[in-house]
Amino acid sequence: MKLIGKGWQYRVYDVGSRRVRKIKRTPIDSFCRIFFMPKFFEKNKKMRFNPVLSYQEMRRISHTSDEDVQKFKSILPYMPAYLTGNIHFLDGINYEQDFATPLLLYFQEHEKSEINKILTQYIQLILKLWQYGCSDSIFNFATNSGIDSQGRVIQIDVGELDFLKCTVAERVKNKQWLSRASYIHSSDDIKSFFAGEMDTYVTLENLDKYWRSKLSDNEQHGLRNNKQ
């Protein structure tokens, strides 16, 4: 396996046949990732070179990711498989997934008109995920989403999903996407188009309209029972 990427929770390996394997970071690996955090992570820079805060954050991330993956597994059977890259879970929260080109890389090689089409697809992805009771939690579109072999925008980081409607509503109300690196470091053209489209479609009204709309009453009852 060839290491091709690293995130807060996983290391990503190319396993051939246009598939990747995501392996959860070990505790010491995760701790070092936080402890030696680059300075430009302004929000979290207090943890840099602080062993106590780095350890606490490592524990928080590990616990949260384990919980969130279990929640995701409970709704996965009801979702179109392509939305999250035809995921296949291995042991624990490790999984394999279709290879996808992160939007950040795609944007570097394409013109404004093509980028706008992809941003529209990303927003459509948000609404589709809402239909099954989950949502991109931080709207960091450039790194958490990618383009699969068929040109579809998919969610590539399932560790960055929210499952509580009230949490999603708060993030939408605060327009959290405006404070994310994907937006902040984009060109003015991308910012203008993206912010306008998000204001139009990623709304509290649409959240009420779409949230779990693709789940039958029996399926929603089953999910509630699984949480008890």
C-alpha positions in Angstrom: 0.0 0.0 0.0 1.2 3.5 -0.8 0.5 6.4 1.6 -1.2 9.2 -0.4 -2.7 11.4 2.3 -3.2 12.2 6.0 -6.0 13.7 7.9 -6.9 14.4 11.5 -8.3 10.9 12.0 -6.9 8.7 9.2 -4.0 7.9 7.1 -5.0 7.2 3.5 -3.4 4.5 1.3 -3.8 3.6 -2.4 -4.7 -0.1 -2.6 -5.1 -0.3 -6.3 -8.2 -0.7 -8.6 -9.1 2.9 -7.9 -9.7 2.2 -4.2 -8.2 3.7 -1.1 -7.9 2.3 2.4 -8.3 4.7 5.4 -6.6 3.5 8.6 -7.3 5.3 11.9 -4.3 7.0 13.3 -2.8 5.3 16.4 -3.0 7.4 19.6 0.6 8.4 19.5 0.3 9.3 15.8 -2.8 11.4 16.4 -1.1 13.1 19.4 1.9 14.0 17.4 -0.3 15.4 14.6 -1.9 17.8 17.1 1.2 18.6 19.1 3.2 19.6 16.0 0.3 21.3 14.4 1.3 23.9 11.8 1.0 27.5 13.1 -1.7 28.5 10.5 -4.3 26.5 12.3 -5.3 29.6 14.3 -8.3 28.2 16.1 -6.3 25.3 17.5 -2.8 26.8 17.9 -3.1 26.7 21.7 -2.6 23.0 21.5 0.6 23.3 19.6 3.5 22.1 21.8 1.1 21.8 24.7 1.2 18.1 25.8 -1.8 18.2 28.1 -4.1 19.9 25.6 -2.8 17.8 22.7 -3.5 14.6 24.7 -7.0 15.8 25.6 -7.8 16.7 22.0 -6.4 13.3 20.8 -8.8 11.5 23.2 -11.7 13.7 22.1 -11.1 13.2 18.4 -10.7 9.4 18.8 -13.9 9.1 20.9 -15.9 11.3 18.6 -14.8 9.6 15.4 -15.6 6.1 16.9 -19.1 7.3 17.8 -19.8 9.0 14.5 -18.7 6.0 12.4 -21.1 3.8 14.4 -23.9 6.3 13.7 -22.9 6.4 10.0 -22.9 2.6 9.8 -26.5 2.5 11.1 -27.8 4.6 8.1 -25.4 3.3 5.5 -27.7 0.5 4.3 -30.4 3.0 3.4 -28.2 5.3 1.4 -27.1 5.2 -2.3 -23.6 3.6 -2.0 -22.0 6.1 -4.4 -22.7 9.1 -2.1 -19.8 8.1 0.1 -17.7 6.2 -2.4 -19.0 2.6 -2.0 -17.6 2.3 1.4 -16.6 -1.1 2.8 -15.7 -1.2 6.5 -12.9 -3.4 7.7 -12.0 -3.8 11.4 -13.2 -1.1 13.8 -13.6 2.2 11.9 -11.1 1.5 9.2 -12.6 1.3 5.7 -12.0 1.1 2.0 -13.6 3.5 -0.5 -13.5 4.5 -4.1 -10.7 6.8 -5.1 -11.9 10.4 -5.6 -10.1 13.6 -6.5 -10.4 16.1 -3.7 -12.1 19.3 -4.9 -9.0 21.3 -3.8 -7.0 19.5 -6.5 -9.8 19.7 -9.1 -10.1 23.5 -8.7 -6.4 24.0 -9.3 -6.7 22.5 -12.8 -10.1 23.8 -14.0 -11.7 27.0 -15.1 -14.4 29.1 -13.3 -17.4 27.6 -15.2 -16.4 24.0 -14.4 -15.6 24.9 -10.8 -19.1 26.4 -10.4 -20.7 23.2 -11.8 -18.8 21.2 -9.2 -19.8 23.6 -6.4 -23.4 23.2 -7.4 -23.0 19.4 -7.2 -21.4 19.8 -3.8 -24.5 21.7 -2.6 -26.7 19.0 -4.1 -24.7 16.4 -2.2 -25.5 18.3 1.1 -29.2 18.1 0.4 -28.9 14.4 -0.6 -27.1 13.5 2.7 -29.8 15.4 4.6 -32.4 13.1 3.2 -30.8 10.2 5.1 -30.2 12.0 8.3 -26.6 13.1 8.1 -24.7 16.2 7.0 -21.2 17.5 6.2 -20.4 18.9 9.7 -18.0 21.7 8.8 -18.6 22.3 5.1 -14.9 22.2 4.4 -15.8 21.3 0.8 -12.3 21.4 -0.7 -10.9 18.6 1.4 -13.9 16.6 2.7 -15.5 16.1 -0.8 -14.1 14.7 -4.0 -15.0 13.7 -7.6 -15.3 10.0 -8.4 -14.6 8.2 -11.6 -18.0 9.1 -13.0 -17.6 12.8 -12.3 -19.9 12.9 -9.3 -19.2 14.8 -6.1 -19.1 12.5 -3.1 -18.4 12.7 0.6 -14.9 11.3 1.1 -14.6 12.0 4.8 -17.3 10.2 6.7 -15.6 11.2 10.0 -16.8 14.7 9.3 -20.6 14.1 9.5 -23.3 15.3 11.8 -26.3 13.2 12.7 -28.3 15.6 14.9 -30.7 17.9 13.1 -30.4 20.5 15.8 -26.6 20.6 15.4 -26.9 20.9 11.6 -29.5 23.7 12.0 -27.1 25.7 14.2 -24.3 25.4 11.7 -26.6 26.5 8.9 -27.9 29.4 10.9 -24.4 30.6 11.6 -23.3 30.0 8.0 -20.3 28.0 9.3 -19.0 27.5 5.8 -17.9 31.2 5.7 -15.3 30.5 8.4 -13.7 27.4 6.9 -10.4 27.2 5.1 -12.0 26.0 1.9 -13.9 29.2 1.6 -11.4 31.6 3.2 -8.6 30.5 0.8 -10.7 30.5 -2.3 -10.6 33.1 -5.0 -13.1 36.0 -4.9 -15.0 34.5 -7.8 -15.4 31.1 -6.0 -16.4 32.9 -2.8 -19.1 34.9 -4.4 -20.7 32.0 -6.3 -20.4 29.6 -3.4 -21.8 32.0 -0.8 -24.7 32.9 -3.0 -25.6 29.3 -3.8 -25.3 28.2 -0.2 -27.6 31.1 0.9 -30.2 29.9 -1.6 -30.2 26.2 -1.0 -28.6 25.4 2.4 -31.3 26.9 4.5 -33.3 26.0 7.6 -36.4 25.6 5.4 -34.6 23.0 3.2 -33.3 21.3 6.2 -36.8 20.8 7.5 -37.9 19.7 4.0 -35.2 17.2 3.4 -34.1 15.8 6.8 -34.6 12.1 6.8 -37.1 12.4 4.0 -35.8 9.3 2.2 -36.2 7.1 5.3 -39.5 5.3 5.8 -41.2 5.4 9.2 -40.1 1.8 9.8 -36.5 2.7 9.0 -36.5 5.7 11.3 -38.0 3.6 14.1 -35.3 1.1 13.6 -32.6 3.8 13.8 -34.1 5.1 17.0 -34.1 1.6 18.6 -30.5 1.2 17.6 -29.6 4.2 19.7 -31.4 3.0 22.8 
